[in-house]
């Protein structure tokens, strides 16, 4: 018992002594406090530096976000402009091997430019280079074929203002090379209508229902020569809105009718108040009717057009008081995706004494189209002209549109 008490006393004394040795003096406590104060100040300085860096980083991120917003808005605006502004075009290269000779010609290079100002109003234009080279003594021309404002009053009613294609025939408004058969455009629409034919004016278009629609156009008129070989030849009267004489206007009306799926019928009437723009007072009337039918691979196009000129023309050239023509063109498409098509076409027209059939210019064409894609086409055809000045032979062509 005494031993245990002694041991306990020794242990207590040792603990007190150890604790006494570990307890710092006031001077040591002051040094410790100063050291801790320095550490705290260093940590505060470091923290303040980190906070400053963080603030700078946040400011930089805000600036970058603002810059990204500006770039994003610019990209969005640019994308919107690209969507609202459209570019397209078409072209065709021809090789003709005929009795009259052989030649290769990049016949047409055309660019479309369109812009949507909003959902209802847009601009459309078409700039064309014919025969690859224009200028004095060169074979080609640079032409502004279309340039008009279109305004939609509603889904079925619109108006146009400017240079536009006359609503007549089959090819005059739709003549991209992948949309028709034959390397060259048919001679009836070329010489009688005369495609491609555009004027400056005001148009109105209305789709009444799924079957009926009509088009109206008040425009500048033709101005045919009054003497020489081209006197009163309709095609020679196109002014192409190039400082065109406009003392006498033209008025056009077309009725469109689709009674069955795949069948389109159309008829156009036009009145020219004076083909000579005030020189001889020769009024003229054009009547044209056409049919387009497609069912499966089978297709059919047919057209008739006739001009009747005022009796005043008899003072210069009575033979041209009436000018008319027609053609019929059956076709058939076959193969995978119907990329092959064959056609035959019979054409007859007369710009000189149409009442005398012996002077008709008759032509038979047969050929084939191969559509590499829906908008690129290769063509080959053979033409046989029956009139006295026949020009027989074959033609090759390639065309595109986009």
C-alpha positions as a printed NumPy array, in Angstrom:
array([[   0.   ,    0.   ,    0.   ],
       [   2.826,    2.335,    0.832],
       [   4.604,    1.377,   -2.4  ],
       [   1.554,    2.228,   -4.435],
       [   1.181,    5.608,   -2.768],
       [   4.845,    6.366,   -3.362],
       [   4.579,    5.434,   -7.055],
       [   1.527,    7.619,   -7.51 ],
       [   3.294,   10.573,   -5.899],
       [   6.332,   10.169,   -8.147],
       [   4.119,   10.01 ,  -11.293],
       [   2.227,   13.17 ,  -10.317],
       [   5.397,   15.08 ,   -9.592],
       [   6.877,   14.039,  -12.968],
       [   3.743,   15.142,  -14.819],
       [   3.736,   18.523,  -13.09 ],
       [   7.371,   19.02 ,  -13.896],
       [   6.833,   18.057,  -17.568],
       [   3.921,   20.395,  -17.838],
       [   5.931,   23.112,  -16.213],
       [   8.721,   22.625,  -18.787],
       [   6.292,   22.814,  -21.781],
       [   4.494,   25.988,  -20.734],
       [   6.044,   29.026,  -22.636],
       [   7.054,   32.162,  -20.877],
       [   5.295,   35.476,  -21.613],
       [   8.18 ,   36.512,  -23.88 ],
       [   7.876,   33.241,  -25.818],
       [   4.136,   33.687,  -26.049],
       [   4.66 ,   37.209,  -27.534],
       [   7.045,   35.829,  -30.151],
       [   4.603,   33.072,  -31.04 ],
       [   1.781,   35.622,  -31.379],
       [   3.935,   37.868,  -33.632],
       [   4.879,   34.901,  -35.833],
       [   1.233,   33.902,  -36.158],
       [   0.338,   37.525,  -37.01 ],
       [   2.886,   37.517,  -39.846],
       [   1.479,   34.229,  -41.119],
       [  -2.048,   35.614,  -40.993],
       [  -0.97 ,   38.781,  -42.842],
       [   0.785,   36.694,  -45.505],
       [  -2.308,   34.571,  -45.926],
       [  -4.501,   37.678,  -46.157],
       [  -2.184,   39.183,  -48.809],
       [  -2.266,   35.925,  -50.739],
       [  -6.03 ,   35.763,  -50.443],
       [  -6.381,   39.379,  -51.612],
       [  -4.116,   38.611,  -54.6  ],
       [  -6.201,   35.578,  -55.476],
       [  -9.393,   37.624,  -55.157],
       [  -7.913,   40.296,  -57.478],
       [  -6.919,   37.621,  -59.986],
       [ -10.395,   36.117,  -59.746],
       [ -11.994,   39.527,  -60.368],
       [  -9.737,   40.08 ,  -63.425],
       [ -10.604,   36.617,  -64.713],
       [ -14.308,   37.3  ,  -64.282],
       [ -13.939,   40.625,  -66.11 ],
       [ -12.034,   38.91 ,  -68.962],
       [ -14.696,   36.21 ,  -69.151],
       [ -17.398,   38.898,  -69.283],
       [ -15.538,   40.662,  -72.108],
       [ -15.088,   37.365,  -73.958],
       [ -18.774,   36.536,  -73.499],
       [ -19.674,   39.968,  -74.85 ],
       [ -17.363,   39.447,  -77.825],
       [ -18.818,   35.977,  -78.416],
       [ -22.307,   37.484,  -78.308],
       [ -21.307,   40.06 ,  -80.938],
       [ -19.765,   37.34 ,  -83.128],
       [ -22.795,   35.102,  -82.639],
       [ -25.123,   37.956,  -83.598],
       [ -22.978,   38.696,  -86.656],
       [ -22.995,   35.039,  -87.692],
       [ -26.753,   34.871,  -87.186],
       [ -27.259,   38.067,  -89.191],
       [ -24.92 ,   36.799,  -91.919],
       [ -26.745,   33.476,  -92.005],
       [ -30.058,   35.307,  -92.26 ],
       [ -28.754,   37.411,  -95.172],
       [ -27.452,   34.296,  -96.918],
       [ -30.821,   32.632,  -96.443],
       [ -32.693,   35.668,  -97.746],
       [ -30.329,   36.202, -100.711],
       [ -30.217,   33.392, -103.267],
       [ -27.973,   32.729, -106.254],
       [ -28.686,   30.312, -109.093],
       [ -28.227,   29.946, -112.807],
       [ -28.092,   27.728, -115.865],
       [ -26.01 ,   27.186, -118.979],
       [ -25.755,   25.07 , -122.11 ],
       [ -22.993,   24.075, -124.518],
       [ -23.96 ,   23.028, -128.053],
       [ -22.265,   21.193, -130.917],
       [ -24.131,   21.515, -134.22 ],
       [ -23.241,   19.382, -137.24 ],
       [ -25.635,   20.568, -139.95 ],
       [ -25.696,   21.12 , -143.695],
       [ -24.945,   24.775, -143.019],
       [ -21.721,   23.875, -141.216],
       [ -20.249,   22.694, -137.928],
       [ -19.733,   24.767, -134.81 ],
       [ -19.34 ,   24.571, -131.035],
       [ -21.029,   27.28 , -129.009],
       [ -21.507,   27.964, -125.32 ],
       [ -24.94 ,   29.231, -126.176],
       [ -26.016,   30.602, -122.817],
       [ -24.46 ,   31.399, -119.446],
       [ -27.05 ,   32.75 , -117.022],
       [ -26.95 ,   33.854, -113.374],
       [ -29.989,   34.35 , -111.124],
       [ -29.958,   36.726, -108.165],
       [ -32.916,   36.906, -105.781],
       [ -33.476,   38.536, -102.416],
       [ -36.352,   38.241,  -99.955],
       [ -36.957,   41.597,  -98.279],
       [ -39.549,   39.964,  -96.049],
       [ -42.134,   37.188,  -96.25 ],
       [ -44.205,   39.048,  -98.838],
       [ -41.809,   41.093, -100.978],
       [ -38.79 ,   39.904, -102.932],
       [ -36.528,   40.832, -105.838],
       [ -35.638,   38.508, -108.72 ],
       [ -33.193,   39.019, -111.582],
       [ -31.54 ,   37.112, -114.419],
       [ -28.359,   38.188, -116.214],
       [ -27.388,   36.344, -119.389],
       [ -24.34 ,   36.137, -121.617],
       [ -25.129,   34.635, -125.034],
       [ -22.522,   32.931, -127.241],
       [ -19.687,   33.37 , -124.696],
       [ -18.35 ,   36.684, -126.06 ],
       [ -20.001,   40.075, -126.508],
       [ -18.867,   43.408, -127.928],
       [ -18.482,   45.113, -131.275],
       [ -18.209,   42.508, -133.993],
       [ -18.625,   39.635, -131.507],
       [ -21.388,   37.016, -131.764],
       [ -22.805,   37.372, -128.269],
       [ -24.799,   39.759, -126.101],
       [ -25.037,   40.543, -122.397],
       [ -28.721,   40.805, -121.515],
       [ -30.78 ,   41.651, -118.456],
       [ -33.574,   39.161, -119.019],
       [ -35.436,   39.733, -115.75 ],
       [ -35.317,   42.292, -112.936],
       [ -38.532,   42.737, -110.993],
       [ -40.087,   43.203, -107.567],
       [ -42.674,   40.604, -106.572],
       [ -45.216,   41.231, -103.815],
       [ -47.438,   38.511, -102.387],
       [ -50.828,   39.79 , -101.239],
       [ -51.63 ,   36.298, -100.008],
       [ -50.71 ,   32.706, -100.792],
       [ -52.614,   32.757, -104.095],
       [ -52.298,   36.372, -105.298],
       [ -49.23 ,   38.361, -106.286],
       [ -48.096,   41.329, -108.367],
       [ -44.837,   42.013, -110.202],
       [ -43.186,   45.296, -111.165],
       [ -40.234,   45.523, -113.561],
       [ -38.63 ,   43.517, -116.345],
       [ -40.364,   40.166, -116.637],
       [ -41.048,   37.308, -119.046],
       [ -44.284,   37.453, -121.041],
       [ -46.773,   34.802, -119.789],
       [ -47.049,   32.916, -123.064],
       [ -46.153,   29.483, -124.427],
       [ -44.328,   26.624, -122.703],
       [ -40.648,   27.591, -122.981],
       [ -40.834,   31.343, -122.519],
       [ -40.99 ,   31.198, -118.722],
       [ -39.378,   27.785, -118.125],
       [ -36.409,   27.257, -120.442],
       [ -33.598,   25.794, -118.345],
       [ -31.945,   23.09 , -120.503],
       [ -32.834,   20.249, -118.121],
       [ -36.563,   21.054, -118.501],
       [ -37.042,   20.369, -122.223],
       [ -36.051,   17.94 , -124.985],
       [ -33.717,   18.767, -127.834],
       [ -30.432,   20.643, -127.933],
       [ -31.972,   23.734, -129.535],
       [ -35.296,   25.277, -128.522],
       [ -38.162,   24.383, -130.829],
       [ -38.49 ,   26.667, -133.897],
       [ -42.184,   27.518, -133.379],
       [ -41.747,   29.144, -129.972],
       [ -38.537,   30.764, -131.195],
       [ -39.919,   32.331, -134.368],
       [ -43.62 ,   32.852, -133.684],
       [ -43.986,   33.641, -129.957],
       [ -40.928,   34.656, -129.945],
       [ -39.113,   33.029, -126.977],
       [ -37.261,   34.132, -125.024],
       [ -39.361,   37.299, -124.813],
       [ -39.367,   39.808, -121.96 ],
       [ -40.766,   43.301, -121.467],
       [ -41.024,   45.926, -118.721],
       [ -44.394,   46.25 , -117.067],
       [ -46.834,   45.464, -114.271],
       [ -48.116,   41.937, -113.783],
       [ -50.87 ,   40.345, -111.725],
       [ -51.145,   36.61 , -110.982],
       [ -54.032,   34.812, -109.311],
       [ -54.529,   31.13 , -108.486],
       [ -58.289,   30.772, -108.03 ],
       [ -58.271,   27.127, -106.906],
       [ -56.376,   23.9  , -107.595],
       [ -57.536,   23.954, -111.222],
       [ -57.881,   27.561, -112.391],
       [ -55.487,   30.484, -112.448],
       [ -54.881,   33.564, -114.591],
       [ -52.135,   36.1  , -115.35 ],
       [ -52.358,   39.703, -116.543],
       [ -49.476,   41.826, -117.83 ],
       [ -49.406,   45.42 , -119.115],
       [ -46.023,   46.107, -120.669],
       [ -43.838,   47.69 , -123.271],
       [ -44.479,   46.41 , -126.787],
       [ -42.669,   45.153, -129.868],
       [ -41.073,   47.483, -132.41 ],
       [ -40.626,   45.637, -135.693],
       [ -38.712,   47.068, -138.665],
       [ -40.946,   48.513, -141.389],
       [ -38.656,   47.786, -144.336],
       [ -36.153,   45.212, -145.512],
       [ -36.119,   41.438, -145.089],
       [ -37.053,   41.659, -141.388],
       [ -40.043,   43.976, -141.874],
       [ -42.825,   42.874, -139.496],
       [ -41.017,   39.671, -138.536],
       [ -42.174,   39.213, -134.959],
       [ -38.827,   38.097, -133.522],
       [ -37.089,   41.144, -134.987],
       [ -39.386,   43.41 , -132.955],
       [ -38.066,   42.487, -129.496],
       [ -36.671,   45.636, -127.838],
       [ -35.345,   43.848, -124.71 ],
       [ -36.087,   46.946, -122.599],
       [ -32.973,   48.678, -123.952],
       [ -34.113,   52.311, -124.3  ],
       [ -37.258,   50.74 , -125.699],
       [ -39.742,   52.958, -127.495],
       [ -42.956,   52.926, -125.471],
       [ -45.463,   55.132, -127.28 ],
       [ -47.664,   52.05 , -127.745],
       [ -48.05 ,   49.379, -125.065],
       [ -49.021,   45.703, -125.057],
       [ -51.681,   43.91 , -122.984],
       [ -51.458,   40.191, -122.18 ],
       [ -53.914,   37.805, -120.502],
       [ -53.414,   34.088, -119.869],
       [ -55.786,   31.474, -118.467],
       [ -54.359,   28.332, -116.83 ],
       [ -56.414,   25.171, -116.284],
       [ -55.427,   21.805, -114.759],
       [ -58.473,   19.517, -114.961],
       [ -56.584,   16.299, -114.16 ],
       [ -53.384,   15.334, -112.334],
       [ -50.509,   15.639, -114.807],
       [ -52.504,   17.676, -117.338],
       [ -51.92 ,   21.415, -117.835],
       [ -53.779,   23.564, -120.346],
       [ -53.106,   27.244, -121.016],
       [ -54.242,   29.922, -123.459],
       [ -52.807,   33.416, -123.969],
       [ -54.184,   36.444, -125.759],
       [ -52.095,   39.566, -126.349],
       [ -52.9  ,   42.855, -128.04 ],
       [ -50.129,   45.062, -129.405],
       [ -51.445,   48.585, -129.983],
       [ -48.795,   49.266, -132.644],
       [ -45.962,   46.964, -133.72 ],
       [ -44.111,   49.958, -135.199],
       [ -44.354,   52.26 , -132.161],
       [ -46.102,   55.091, -133.971],
       [ -44.601,   54.837, -137.459],
       [ -47.328,   52.981, -139.406],
       [ -50.025,   52.269, -136.788],
       [ -50.046,   48.467, -137.214],
       [ -51.94 ,   46.823, -134.367],
       [ -51.467,   43.085, -133.831],
       [ -53.1  ,   40.263, -131.902],
       [ -51.474,   37.054, -130.683],
       [ -53.4  ,   33.935, -129.751],
       [ -51.55 ,   30.953, -128.278],
       [ -52.72 ,   27.682, -126.693],
       [ -50.707,   24.786, -125.313],
       [ -51.016,   21.424, -123.615],
       [ -48.631,   19.572, -121.299],
       [ -49.373,   16.06 , -120.081],
       [ -47.323,   13.64 , -117.987],
       [ -48.361,   10.24 , -116.719],
       [ -45.757,    7.78 , -115.537],
       [ -42.94 ,    7.955, -118.06 ],
       [ -45.135,    9.21 , -120.899],
       [ -45.153,   12.901, -121.786],
       [ -46.814,   15.056, -124.418],
       [ -46.421,   18.713, -125.374],
       [ -48.399,   20.515, -128.046],
       [ -48.67 ,   24.203, -128.938],
       [ -50.316,   26.466, -131.482],
       [ -49.595,   30.196, -131.908],
       [ -50.912,   32.744, -134.408],
       [ -50.35 ,   36.462, -135.031],
       [ -52.841,   38.593, -136.932],
       [ -51.569,   42.026, -138.009],
       [ -53.655,   45.051, -138.889],
       [ -54.492,   45.542, -142.586],
       [ -52.158,   48.54 , -142.631],
       [ -49.281,   46.087, -142.926],
       [ -50.428,   45.36 , -146.494],
       [ -48.966,   48.697, -147.568],
       [ -45.499,   47.278, -146.871],
       [ -45.665,   43.465, -146.837],
       [ -49.037,   41.765, -147.141],
       [ -47.402,   38.353, -146.865],
       [ -46.767,   38.934, -143.179],
       [ -50.283,   39.899, -142.194],
       [ -50.649,   36.475, -140.584],
       [ -47.861,   34.444, -138.954],
       [ -48.492,   31.121, -137.241],
       [ -47.074,   27.779, -136.244],
       [ -47.593,   24.618, -134.212],
       [ -45.748,   21.586, -132.908],
       [ -46.49 ,   18.285, -131.207],
       [ -43.939,   16.427, -129.1  ],
       [ -44.507,   12.992, -127.501],
       [ -41.806,   11.655, -125.175],
       [ -41.051,    8.768, -122.84 ],
       [ -38.747,    8.552, -119.79 ],
       [ -37.392,    5.258, -118.476],
       [ -34.595,    3.634, -116.47 ],
       [ -33.724,    3.96 , -112.809],
       [ -35.199,    7.255, -111.575],
       [ -36.28 ,    7.784, -115.215],
       [ -32.93 ,    9.322, -116.08 ],
       [ -33.307,    8.46 , -119.795],
       [ -35.793,   10.108, -122.112],
       [ -36.583,    9.815, -125.819],
       [ -38.711,   12.202, -127.879],
       [ -39.978,   13.007, -131.333],
       [ -41.255,   16.417, -132.459],
       [ -42.958,   17.705, -135.566],
       [ -42.953,   21.491, -136.073],
       [ -44.455,   23.719, -138.723],
       [ -44.414,   27.522, -138.867],
       [ -44.664,   30.37 , -141.357],
       [ -43.698,   34.034, -141.062],
       [ -44.458,   34.655, -144.741],
       [ -48.006,   34.231, -146.067],
       [ -49.225,   31.754, -143.479],
       [ -52.313,   31.163, -145.615],
       [ -50.045,   29.528, -148.21 ],
       [ -48.992,   26.152, -146.795],
       [ -46.435,   25.701, -149.564],
       [ -44.288,   28.281, -147.748],
       [ -44.455,   26.515, -144.365],
       [ -41.17 ,   25.591, -142.712],
       [ -41.527,   22.029, -141.496],
       [ -39.062,   20.238, -139.25 ],
       [ -38.909,   16.778, -137.694],
       [ -36.696,   16.132, -134.643],
       [ -35.891,   12.9  , -132.846],
       [ -33.479,   12.458, -129.983],
       [ -32.604,   11.46 , -126.449],
       [ -31.869,   13.133, -123.097],
       [ -29.779,   11.6  , -120.31 ],
       [ -30.171,   13.259, -116.911],
       [ -26.986,   12.655, -114.933],
       [ -28.846,   14.376, -112.069],
       [ -32.254,   16.069, -112.159],
       [ -30.458,   19.369, -112.955],
       [ -27.696,   18.186, -115.331],
       [ -28.474,   16.751, -118.742],
       [ -26.746,   15.429, -121.861],
       [ -28.639,   15.67 , -125.156],
       [ -28.434,   14.324, -128.69 ],
       [ -30.908,   14.793, -131.538],
       [ -31.261,   14.649, -135.294],
       [ -33.198,   17.296, -137.25 ],
       [ -34.708,   16.975, -140.705],
       [ -36.065,   20.136, -142.326],
       [ -38.527,   19.721, -145.176],
       [ -38.633,   23.193, -146.683],
       [ -36.565,   24.313, -149.692],
       [ -33.715,   25.709, -147.605],
       [ -33.361,   22.56 , -145.513],
       [ -30.65 ,   22.373, -142.883],
       [ -30.396,   18.742, -141.768],
       [ -27.973,   17.19 , -139.325],
       [ -27.407,   16.28 , -135.685],
       [ -26.819,   18.229, -132.494],
       [ -25.088,   17.424, -129.193],
       [ -25.499,   19.371, -125.993],
       [ -24.888,   19.491, -122.274],
       [ -26.834,   21.69 , -119.879],
       [ -27.257,   22.422, -116.187],
       [ -29.22 ,   24.545, -113.749],
       [ -28.895,   25.226, -110.029]])
